[in-house]
C-alpha cells in the first residue's frame, strides 16, 4: 500500500531524473496516476476526485500562478523599459574588488530577485551579470547557487510559504518565523562561504570580515523581523535591500584594495538620483503596496480583506469552502504597481499588455506543471494516500521523524525544481506525520516549516537550477561541474538542517 500511495512521487523521480521527461508532461501523468490509485485502491468516489482536482486548480490559479505571472511580468517590464540596465550599472560601480561585487550582485541583488520574481531569475540574472563583468563563468554560477539557497523559501513574494500555509491550514506568519529561525545560521554563513569559494580558500576572507558580517546580519535581521510581524511576503525583499545598502556603505566607507582580487574598472555615465529612483520604481511601489496592505496597517488590511468570495469546491470529508481574495492578494498588488511604474518609465499601456502577453506565453508550461502538481497533492490528500505515506514514515523513523523533514523538502525541490511544488507535495504529510508522533501544534508548524528550509537545500542541486545557470553563462557541458560543486554544499546543508529541526523542536515546543 505504501508504494502505491507513493506511486505519483516515484513516477516524478523516474520521469524527471531518469527519463528526463519535460516537467509539465511528467506532472500531468502524475495527476493521472494519483486519480487512478485514489479511485481504484482507496475507493475515492469519482465526483470527489474531480472536486479535489478542481480545488487544486483553484489554489494553483489564485493566488499562486497570479503571483508568479505578476512577479515575472515586473522583471520583464524592467528589461523592456531598460530600467534593469540602469540597476546593473548602479551595482557594478560600487567596488573594483571581485569579492565585493560577488556579494553585492550574487547575494544582495540575487536575494532581491528571488524575493521579487524567483523561478530561476535569481540565478540567471546575477550569474550573467558576474560573467559579463569578467568573473569566471563557472564561478559566477557556483556562487549564485549558494546565494540562492536560503532565500528560496521566500521566493516570488513568499509564495512557497504562503502555499505551505494554504495546504497545511497553518499560520503563514508562524511558518515564516520558524523558517527564518531554522535558516538563521546558514543565512549568516552564506556570505563567508561565497567569498571562500571565490578565492578557493580561507585566505580569500582577508579584508572581508566587516562586509561578510554586515551582509549576513543585514539579511537575517529584517528577514526575521518581517517574518514575525508581517509574514513571508516581504521578508527576503527587505533583507536583500538592506544587505545591498550595507555592502555599498561599507565598501564606500572602508574601500578594499587587494590587488589579487582587483578588477578592471569600466567607467560609465553618472547615474542621477532621479534616474536611479525611476529605474527602481516598480520594486519601490511593490514594497509600499504590500507593506501598506499588510497587517501592520489594520484599517487598510481589514477593508480590503472583506472583498472576497468563499466557494465550496470539495464537498467530501475534510473539505472547507475555498476563499478567493480578490484585491488583498500579492499578485493583484504587484500587477498594479508594475503598470503604474511602467507608465512612469515611458511604456505605453499597449506595450505593457504586450509584455504581459509574452510573460504568460513564456510561463504556459510552468502553469501546467504547477496546476498538475497541486491537483495531484489534493487528490493524494483527500483520498488518504498522503496519510498512508506519513504513517509508514512514522513507523520507520518513530519520534526521530522531524530529523528527516528537511530532507523530504529537499527531495521535493530536487524533483520539481520548485520550493512551492515541494511544499505542495510534502507539506501536509509533514503535519500528519508529526500528529502521529503526538507532537503539539507548535512542533507541527516547526516541522512543516522544515519542508521549506529543506527546499532551499534541494534548490542548489535541482537539475532545473543548474540548467538555468548553465544557460545564463552559455558554457556547454557546465552542468556536471556545477552539480558536482553543488552536491558538496548540499550534503552538509541538509544534514545540518535535520539536526536544527530535530533538536530545535524541544526548544520550540
Secondary structure as GFF3:
##gff-version 3
##sequence-region A 1 509
A	DSSP	alpha_helix	2	13	.	.	.	ID=ss1
A	DSSP	pi_helix	14	18	.	.	.	ID=ss2
A	DSSP	alpha_helix	23	40	.	.	.	ID=ss3
A	DSSP	alpha_helix	46	59	.	.	.	ID=ss4
A	DSSP	pi_helix	60	65	.	.	.	ID=ss5
A	DSSP	alpha_helix	66	80	.	.	.	ID=ss6
A	DSSP	alpha_helix	83	92	.	.	.	ID=ss7
A	DSSP	alpha_helix	98	101	.	.	.	ID=ss8
A	DSSP	pi_helix	102	109	.	.	.	ID=ss9
A	DSSP	alpha_helix	110	116	.	.	.	ID=ss10
A	DSSP	alpha_helix	121	132	.	.	.	ID=ss11
A	DSSP	alpha_helix	137	151	.	.	.	ID=ss12
A	DSSP	three_ten_helix	152	154	.	.	.	ID=ss13
A	DSSP	alpha_helix	155	168	.	.	.	ID=ss14
A	DSSP	alpha_helix	172	199	.	.	.	ID=ss15
A	DSSP	three_ten_helix	202	205	.	.	.	ID=ss16
A	DSSP	alpha_helix	209	229	.	.	.	ID=ss17
A	DSSP	alpha_helix	235	253	.	.	.	ID=ss18
A	DSSP	three_ten_helix	259	261	.	.	.	ID=ss19
A	DSSP	alpha_helix	273	292	.	.	.	ID=ss20
A	DSSP	alpha_helix	298	305	.	.	.	ID=ss21
A	DSSP	beta_strand	308	311	.	.	.	ID=ss22
A	DSSP	beta_strand	322	325	.	.	.	ID=ss23
A	DSSP	alpha_helix	330	344	.	.	.	ID=ss24
A	DSSP	alpha_helix	349	362	.	.	.	ID=ss25
A	DSSP	alpha_helix	364	383	.	.	.	ID=ss26
A	DSSP	alpha_helix	385	397	.	.	.	ID=ss27
A	DSSP	three_ten_helix	398	400	.	.	.	ID=ss28
A	DSSP	alpha_helix	402	416	.	.	.	ID=ss29
A	DSSP	alpha_helix	419	436	.	.	.	ID=ss30
A	DSSP	alpha_helix	441	461	.	.	.	ID=ss31
A	DSSP	alpha_helix	463	473	.	.	.	ID=ss32
A	DSSP	alpha_helix	478	508	.	.	.	ID=ss33
###
